[in-house]
Amino acid sequence: MNRRPTGHAGRSRGFTLIEVMVALLIVSVGLAALMITVSSTARTSGYLRDKTVAQWIALNRISEVRLNINTGAPGSMGAAADTGEVNFANRTWHYDTRYFDTNVASMKRIVVRVYAGDAKTKGNALSESYGFVGTSLAAPGSSNAVDWTLGSTTATAGSGVSSSSISPAGVQSGTPNGGTVPGNSAPGGVVPLPTAPNTSQ
């Protein structure tokens, strides 16, 4: 007949207080590291979002200046600088537009800096974009008036390319300065178009 164990030998041993505290310490350190990583990722994502929106605002401002919608002062070139506020993406932003002279008298360089918040908010610029404005530049959208699929470009004086060297289909039929293509004896340097072989016979 078996006897039941008596005393401490029959009791199951559990975790001690020190073991529980060490386990909680390890879990708390792991959770803290996880929270730091998540917080850093969220801050980085928010910064990239703000920087992207600020870049859009800066490019919009350059387009406004080039279209002469608002240059800060009478005249197509604007003043030395102008500032303003804009509501974009459900937030308030302010920009600082500055104009600098270039080597071309009729052209100025535009520098647009965009900041988060209104004009009273202090901080570093989230975006800085550059552009040019002046009478030496073509009007925005004027390139759409040219059919670039056709060789309708007129040669300018001193370019070294005669207007006859560009065919209506945009295929160069000659060489600059009336030269000839090596191996071609055609007069005037005209390159004969290749003909398809006759396979009907």
RAWO-V974260 format. One record per residue. N is the residue number from 1. RES is the residue in three letters. D_FIRST is the distance of its C-alpha to the first C-alpha in Angstrom with 2 decimals. Layout:
n: (N | N)
res: (RES | RES)
d_first: (D_FIRST | D_FIRST)
This chain:
n: (1 | 2 | 3 | 4 | 5 | 6 | 7 | 8 | 9 | 10 | 11 | 12 | 13 | 14 | 15 | 16 | 17 | 18 | 19 | 20 | 21 | 22 | 23 | 24 | 25 | 26 | 27 | 28 | 29 | 30 | 31 | 32 | 33 | 34 | 35 | 36 | 37 | 38 | 39 | 40 | 41 | 42 | 43 | 44 | 45 | 46 | 47 | 48 | 49 | 50 | 51 | 52 | 53 | 54 | 55 | 56 | 57 | 58 | 59 | 60 | 61 | 62 | 63 | 64 | 65 | 66 | 67 | 68 | 69 | 70 | 71 | 72 | 73 | 74 | 75 | 76 | 77 | 78 | 79 | 80 | 81 | 82 | 83 | 84 | 85 | 86 | 87 | 88 | 89 | 90 | 91 | 92 | 93 | 94 | 95 | 96 | 97 | 98 | 99 | 100 | 101 | 102 | 103 | 104 | 105 | 106 | 107 | 108 | 109 | 110 | 111 | 112 | 113 | 114 | 115 | 116 | 117 | 118 | 119 | 120 | 121 | 122 | 123 | 124 | 125 | 126 | 127 | 128 | 129 | 130 | 131 | 132 | 133 | 134 | 135 | 136 | 137 | 138 | 139 | 140 | 141 | 142 | 143 | 144 | 145 | 146 | 147 | 148 | 149 | 150 | 151 | 152 | 153 | 154 | 155 | 156 | 157 | 158 | 159 | 160 | 161 | 162 | 163 | 164 | 165 | 166 | 167 | 168 | 169 | 170 | 171 | 172 | 173 | 174 | 175 | 176 | 177 | 178 | 179 | 180 | 181 | 182 | 183 | 184 | 185 | 186 | 187 | 188 | 189 | 190 | 191 | 192 | 193 | 194 | 195 | 196 | 197 | 198 | 199 | 200 | 201)
res: (MET | ASN | ARG | ARG | PRO | THR | GLY | HIS | ALA | GLY | ARG | SER | ARG | GLY | PHE | THR | LEU | ILE | GLU | VAL | MET | VAL | ALA | LEU | LEU | ILE | VAL | SER | VAL | GLY | LEU | ALA | ALA | LEU | MET | ILE | THR | VAL | SER | SER | THR | ALA | ARG | THR | SER | GLY | TYR | LEU | ARG | ASP | LYS | THR | VAL | ALA | GLN | TRP | ILE | ALA | LEU | ASN | ARG | ILE | SER | GLU | VAL | ARG | LEU | ASN | ILE | ASN | THR | GLY | ALA | PRO | GLY | SER | MET | GLY | ALA | ALA | ALA | ASP | THR | GLY | GLU | VAL | ASN | PHE | ALA | ASN | ARG | THR | TRP | HIS | TYR | ASP | THR | ARG | TYR | PHE | ASP | THR | ASN | VAL | ALA | SER | MET | LYS | ARG | ILE | VAL | VAL | ARG | VAL | TYR | ALA | GLY | ASP | ALA | LYS | THR | LYS | GLY | ASN | ALA | LEU | SER | GLU | SER | TYR | GLY | PHE | VAL | GLY | THR | SER | LEU | ALA | ALA | PRO | GLY | SER | SER | ASN | ALA | VAL | ASP | TRP | THR | LEU | GLY | SER | THR | THR | ALA | THR | ALA | GLY | SER | GLY | VAL | SER | SER | SER | SER | ILE | SER | PRO | ALA | GLY | VAL | GLN | SER | GLY | THR | PRO | ASN | GLY | GLY | THR | VAL | PRO | GLY | ASN | SER | ALA | PRO | GLY | GLY | VAL | VAL | PRO | LEU | PRO | THR | ALA | PRO | ASN | THR | SER | GLN)
d_first: (0.00 | 3.79 | 6.51 | 9.76 | 12.74 | 15.29 | 19.02 | 21.33 | 18.98 | 17.70 | 21.29 | 23.44 | 26.62 | 29.96 | 33.61 | 35.38 | 38.79 | 40.63 | 39.18 | 40.22 | 43.69 | 44.21 | 43.32 | 45.72 | 48.38 | 48.18 | 48.42 | 51.36 | 53.24 | 52.87 | 54.05 | 56.98 | 58.10 | 57.87 | 59.97 | 62.55 | 62.92 | 63.31 | 65.82 | 67.84 | 68.01 | 69.19 | 71.89 | 73.09 | 73.31 | 75.27 | 77.64 | 78.36 | 79.01 | 81.46 | 83.16 | 83.66 | 85.16 | 87.40 | 88.61 | 89.58 | 91.49 | 93.34 | 94.38 | 95.50 | 97.58 | 99.28 | 100.10 | 101.58 | 103.77 | 104.98 | 105.79 | 107.64 | 105.70 | 105.15 | 106.33 | 106.57 | 110.37 | 113.44 | 114.07 | 112.19 | 110.77 | 109.36 | 109.24 | 107.73 | 104.42 | 102.97 | 99.68 | 98.03 | 94.88 | 93.26 | 90.39 | 88.25 | 84.69 | 84.37 | 85.13 | 88.18 | 89.52 | 92.66 | 94.67 | 97.30 | 99.94 | 102.28 | 105.26 | 106.46 | 109.65 | 109.58 | 112.14 | 113.40 | 115.47 | 114.62 | 110.85 | 108.23 | 104.60 | 102.14 | 99.01 | 96.62 | 93.69 | 91.18 | 89.03 | 86.29 | 87.27 | 90.71 | 93.55 | 92.30 | 88.95 | 88.81 | 86.95 | 87.34 | 88.75 | 86.19 | 88.74 | 92.09 | 94.22 | 97.67 | 100.52 | 104.29 | 106.99 | 110.75 | 113.66 | 113.03 | 109.92 | 110.11 | 109.30 | 105.69 | 105.40 | 108.73 | 107.12 | 106.23 | 109.96 | 110.06 | 108.83 | 107.10 | 106.68 | 110.43 | 112.52 | 114.67 | 114.47 | 117.94 | 118.44 | 119.61 | 122.36 | 121.24 | 118.01 | 119.30 | 118.41 | 121.14 | 120.59 | 121.45 | 118.49 | 116.09 | 116.23 | 115.55 | 112.24 | 111.08 | 111.59 | 113.41 | 116.48 | 117.96 | 117.28 | 118.24 | 121.91 | 122.95 | 121.38 | 120.31 | 117.00 | 116.84 | 117.64 | 119.35 | 123.12 | 123.52 | 126.12 | 124.94 | 121.46 | 120.35 | 117.25 | 117.63 | 114.76 | 112.94 | 113.69 | 111.26 | 112.06 | 113.85 | 111.56 | 113.64 | 115.67)
